[in-house]
Amino acid sequence: MRLSISHETAYHYEQQVRASIQYLRLTPHDTERQHVLSWQLDLPRPVHAQLDPFGNILHVLTLEEPHETIIIGARGQVDIDPLREAEHEEQSALPFLRFTRLTEADEALRAFAREQCKQRRDRTALIDLMHGVNQHMTYAPGSTEVETSAAQAFAGRTGVCQDHAHVFLACARSLGIPARYVSGYVYSGDSEHLASHAWAEAWLEDAWYSFDVTHQLSRPERHLKLAVGLDYLDACPVRGLRRGGGEQMRARVAATPAPVITVQQQ
């Protein structure tokens, strides 16, 4: 599948901001499952790409002059291999056993993980866990906030894709399985769910396998990966700091299939 992405994030400030810095993980890279055909960032000024500790492509946009608006755009096309179920990496998976404030497993989460998986620590167990989390937590936009932890969302039984991923990570790590947060895009054909998305990956049999709790998918056939991390704060597409101003943010995201044109040799 070839996905065409258009993503625009606009920040408008009630009062002039004296300075701001934006950490952008908006650029995908080639993996065993995806091949970037074209990609472009539209930013107020040119910035250089670098790699963060998790291997994500990171751009740091710094505006030191007063401003009232920031518009950040990303667009491009990426080929997705719908048949590949796992991805291999040379980096150790062990850091993804570590809990964070957003993914700390309390006793309720640990008990839920044990109930869903019993003694199993394989892919079928995590697929059962994925379905169990989906059944336990209703997808409800606006029911949680960015700082809502996995334990809080699980107790409230509602959340969005970010919360689904955090709960899955907390459960998997409590079972001794390395798991990481993934941010990116998904083509769902469903207006209820935004194209901007989050899911989880778990390390099994020396490879990363995907688990999309929100869509109950264990094969990322319609997913475009942007970044990975221990939780949302490591992998979110846009994260910033500012001095002054009251913020209003608006995001427009579209993920649509693009035709694949084959040129025949004469």
Backbone torsions as a table, in degrees:
resi	resn	phi	psi	omega
1	MET	NA	136.9	175.3
2	ARG	-106.4	120.5	-179.1
3	LEU	-105.0	136.1	173.7
4	SER	-107.4	127.0	-173.9
5	ILE	-116.4	136.9	171.0
6	SER	-134.3	120.5	-174.1
7	HIS	-136.8	121.5	177.0
8	GLU	-130.0	129.0	175.8
9	THR	-119.5	124.5	-178.3
10	ALA	-120.0	129.8	175.8
11	TYR	-110.9	127.0	175.8
12	HIS	-122.0	134.6	-174.7
13	TYR	-113.3	135.3	-179.5
14	GLU	-64.6	-34.1	175.2
15	GLN	-126.4	154.8	-177.3
16	GLN	-59.8	130.4	178.1
17	VAL	-86.7	132.1	-177.8
18	ARG	-74.4	-36.2	179.4
19	ALA	-164.2	153.4	178.1
20	SER	-151.9	159.5	175.4
21	ILE	-138.7	133.2	-178.6
22	GLN	-122.3	128.4	176.2
23	TYR	-98.8	116.7	-170.5
24	LEU	-112.9	115.9	171.1
25	ARG	-113.0	70.1	-172.6
26	LEU	-115.6	9.6	-175.6
27	THR	-121.1	117.0	178.2
28	PRO	-76.1	161.6	173.4
29	HIS	-127.9	163.9	-179.4
30	ASP	-67.7	138.4	173.4
31	THR	-135.6	-175.6	176.1
32	GLU	-63.5	-23.1	-173.7
33	ARG	-104.7	-19.3	-177.4
34	GLN	-136.2	145.9	179.4
35	HIS	-128.4	119.6	-177.3
36	VAL	-80.4	116.8	179.2
37	LEU	-85.2	-41.4	178.4
38	SER	-157.9	147.1	177.9
39	TRP	-158.6	139.8	-177.6
40	GLN	-146.1	136.9	171.3
41	LEU	-102.8	136.2	175.2
42	ASP	-109.8	105.7	-172.8
43	LEU	-126.1	160.3	179.1
44	PRO	-60.5	-25.2	178.3
45	ARG	-154.3	156.9	180.0
46	PRO	-65.2	141.6	175.3
47	VAL	-136.6	155.2	-178.8
48	HIS	-93.5	146.1	177.9
49	ALA	-84.0	148.4	174.3
50	GLN	-146.0	170.4	177.1
51	LEU	-106.0	135.2	176.5
52	ASP	-86.8	178.6	-176.1
53	PRO	-60.7	-19.0	-179.9
54	PHE	-96.9	4.0	179.8
55	GLY	85.8	8.0	177.1
56	ASN	-76.2	149.5	173.4
57	ILE	-78.7	121.0	-174.4
58	LEU	-120.9	133.1	170.7
59	HIS	-117.8	135.5	178.4
60	VAL	-113.2	112.4	-179.0
61	LEU	-98.9	115.5	-179.5
62	THR	-114.4	125.4	176.4
63	LEU	-119.2	110.7	-175.7
64	GLU	-98.5	-4.4	177.0
65	GLU	-100.5	155.6	178.9
66	PRO	-58.2	142.1	179.5
67	HIS	-155.2	157.6	-178.6
68	GLU	-114.9	-14.4	-176.8
69	THR	-145.0	144.1	169.5
70	ILE	-132.2	128.8	176.1
71	ILE	-120.9	123.6	-176.7
72	ILE	-120.1	124.6	-178.8
73	GLY	-124.0	149.3	174.7
74	ALA	-142.9	137.5	179.6
75	ARG	-156.1	151.8	178.3
76	GLY	167.9	-174.4	179.5
77	GLN	-130.7	141.3	-177.8
78	VAL	-139.1	134.3	173.9
79	ASP	-86.5	132.9	179.6
80	ILE	-114.1	130.8	174.9
81	ASP	-85.4	106.1	-174.1
82	PRO	-74.1	-10.6	-176.1
83	LEU	-96.4	-15.8	-177.2
84	ARG	-80.1	124.7	-176.7
85	GLU	-99.4	-19.8	-176.6
86	ALA	-138.6	156.5	177.4
87	GLU	-129.8	140.6	-178.0
88	HIS	-106.2	144.0	178.0
89	GLU	-140.6	153.8	178.7
90	GLU	-84.0	-24.9	-179.0
91	GLN	-66.7	145.0	179.0
92	SER	-64.7	142.4	177.5
93	ALA	-88.7	-8.9	-173.2
94	LEU	-59.4	-35.3	177.7
95	PRO	-58.1	-21.6	-177.1
96	PHE	-87.3	14.1	167.3
97	LEU	-88.6	-12.1	-172.6
98	ARG	-79.3	133.0	174.7
99	PHE	-78.9	154.8	173.1
100	THR	-125.5	175.7	179.0
101	ARG	-59.0	-35.7	-177.6
102	LEU	-81.6	-15.6	-176.2
103	THR	-123.2	15.0	178.6
104	GLU	-63.0	131.7	-179.6
105	ALA	-93.6	113.9	174.1
106	ASP	-83.2	-176.8	-175.5
107	GLU	-64.4	-33.7	179.3
108	ALA	-64.1	-42.4	179.3
109	LEU	-69.2	-40.4	178.9
110	ARG	-63.6	-41.5	179.2
111	ALA	-66.3	-39.6	179.0
112	PHE	-63.2	-43.4	179.2
113	ALA	-61.5	-44.0	179.2
114	ARG	-64.4	-38.6	-179.6
115	GLU	-64.8	-41.2	-177.0
116	GLN	-74.3	-37.1	-171.0
117	CYS	-105.0	-16.8	-176.5
118	LYS	53.2	-126.8	179.8
119	GLN	-93.6	-1.7	-176.3
120	ARG	-78.2	144.1	176.4
121	ARG	-135.9	41.1	-177.8
122	ASP	-118.1	-173.8	-175.3
123	ARG	-66.6	-38.7	179.7
124	THR	-63.2	-34.0	178.1
125	ALA	-65.6	-41.5	-178.8
126	LEU	-74.1	-27.7	172.8
127	ILE	-66.0	-41.7	175.4
128	ASP	-62.3	-39.9	177.5
129	LEU	-62.6	-43.2	178.7
130	MET	-57.5	-48.3	179.3
131	HIS	-65.8	-37.3	179.9
132	GLY	-64.1	-42.0	178.0
133	VAL	-64.2	-41.5	179.2
134	ASN	-61.6	-40.8	-179.8
135	GLN	-70.6	-31.7	-178.0
136	HIS	-76.6	-33.3	-172.1
137	MET	-117.6	116.0	177.3
138	THR	-73.1	135.8	175.6
139	TYR	-73.1	115.0	-174.4
140	ALA	-143.8	93.7	178.5
141	PRO	-56.1	136.6	179.4
142	GLY	88.4	-4.9	-177.9
143	SER	-82.1	-17.3	178.9
144	THR	-133.3	173.1	178.6
145	GLU	-122.2	173.4	-178.7
146	VAL	-57.1	-36.5	-175.8
147	GLU	-89.4	4.2	178.5
148	THR	-67.0	129.4	-178.4
149	SER	-84.3	166.3	177.0
150	ALA	-58.9	-43.4	-179.3
151	ALA	-63.1	-40.8	179.7
152	GLN	-66.8	-44.7	-179.8
153	ALA	-65.8	-40.0	179.6
154	PHE	-64.0	-42.8	179.2
155	ALA	-65.2	-35.0	179.5
156	GLY	-80.4	-13.7	175.7
157	ARG	64.3	18.0	175.8
158	THR	-139.8	163.6	177.1
159	GLY	166.4	-171.5	177.3
160	VAL	-121.3	-170.2	-173.9
161	CYS	-59.1	-36.6	177.3
162	GLN	-58.2	-45.3	-179.6
163	ASP	-69.1	-40.3	175.7
164	HIS	-56.5	-45.3	-179.5
165	ALA	-65.3	-44.1	-179.6
166	HIS	-61.5	-42.1	179.7
167	VAL	-64.9	-42.9	177.9
168	PHE	-60.5	-44.8	179.6
169	LEU	-60.9	-45.0	-179.8
170	ALA	-59.4	-44.1	-179.2
171	CYS	-66.6	-47.7	-177.7
172	ALA	-62.0	-44.8	-179.9
173	ARG	-65.2	-33.0	178.4
174	SER	-66.4	-21.1	178.0
175	LEU	-91.6	1.4	-179.3
176	GLY	84.5	19.1	179.9
177	ILE	-106.3	120.7	176.4
178	PRO	-60.2	134.6	-179.0
179	ALA	-147.8	146.9	-176.3
180	ARG	-136.9	156.4	-180.0
181	TYR	-84.7	139.6	178.7
182	VAL	-126.0	130.6	172.5
183	SER	-110.1	150.1	179.7
184	GLY	172.0	-146.0	-177.9
185	TYR	-131.4	154.1	175.8
186	VAL	-139.8	141.1	170.7
187	TYR	-96.7	111.3	-176.9
188	SER	-110.9	-20.6	-174.4
189	GLY	66.4	17.1	-176.1
190	ASP	-124.7	115.9	-176.8
191	SER	-67.8	-15.0	-179.9
192	GLU	-68.5	-33.3	-175.9
193	HIS	-107.4	134.2	178.5
194	LEU	-69.6	154.2	177.4
195	ALA	-68.7	-30.8	173.9
196	SER	-71.2	130.3	-166.3
197	HIS	-146.5	166.5	175.6
198	ALA	-141.6	142.6	176.4
199	TRP	-149.6	-171.4	-176.0
200	ALA	-124.5	155.6	170.3
201	GLU	-127.9	143.1	178.6
202	ALA	-125.7	146.4	-176.4
203	TRP	-92.1	110.8	-178.5
204	LEU	-136.6	133.7	176.1
205	GLU	52.9	43.4	175.4
206	ASP	63.3	33.2	177.0
207	ALA	-155.3	160.4	177.3
208	TRP	-94.0	126.5	176.0
209	TYR	-114.5	142.8	-176.2
210	SER	-92.7	148.1	176.7
211	PHE	-141.8	105.9	179.8
212	ASP	-99.3	98.0	-176.1
213	VAL	-64.5	-42.2	-175.6
214	THR	-59.7	-44.7	-178.8
215	HIS	-99.0	-0.2	-179.9
216	GLN	54.5	50.1	-179.6
217	LEU	-119.6	132.0	176.1
218	SER	-108.0	6.1	172.0
219	ARG	-127.7	121.0	-174.1
220	PRO	-82.4	57.4	-173.2
221	GLU	-74.2	-15.8	-179.8
222	ARG	-124.8	23.5	-173.5
223	HIS	-112.0	137.3	175.4
224	LEU	-115.5	117.6	-175.2
225	LYS	-85.8	130.7	173.8
226	LEU	-100.1	-53.5	-172.0
227	ALA	-153.0	159.3	177.0
228	VAL	-129.8	160.8	178.6
229	GLY	-175.6	-176.1	177.7
230	LEU	-71.1	-29.6	178.4
231	ASP	-161.6	-171.2	-178.0
232	TYR	-54.4	-40.8	-174.5
233	LEU	-65.2	-27.3	178.2
234	ASP	-79.6	-27.4	-166.7
235	ALA	-123.4	-0.9	-175.9
236	CYS	-63.4	144.1	-175.6
237	PRO	-60.3	-39.7	-179.1
238	VAL	-135.0	127.4	177.3
239	ARG	-144.3	129.6	-173.2
240	GLY	-141.8	170.5	175.1
241	LEU	-131.9	151.2	-179.8
242	ARG	-148.6	161.6	173.0
243	ARG	-115.1	109.0	179.1
244	GLY	89.8	169.9	174.7
245	GLY	82.7	143.9	171.7
246	GLY	-100.3	131.7	-166.5
247	GLU	-98.8	139.2	166.9
248	GLN	-126.2	125.0	-176.7
249	MET	-116.6	137.2	176.7
250	ARG	-132.8	132.0	180.0
251	ALA	-126.1	137.3	174.3
252	ARG	-124.8	123.0	-176.4
253	VAL	-133.0	134.7	176.1
254	ALA	-135.6	131.1	173.7
255	ALA	-124.7	114.7	-175.0
256	THR	-132.3	147.4	175.9
257	PRO	-66.3	140.4	177.2
258	ALA	-114.6	143.0	-179.7
259	PRO	-66.2	142.0	174.7
260	VAL	-98.3	116.4	-175.6
261	ILE	-97.7	122.1	178.7
262	THR	-102.2	125.8	178.7
263	VAL	-98.1	120.3	-179.1
264	GLN	-87.5	137.3	177.5
265	GLN	-76.9	137.3	177.8
266	GLN	-82.8	NA	NA
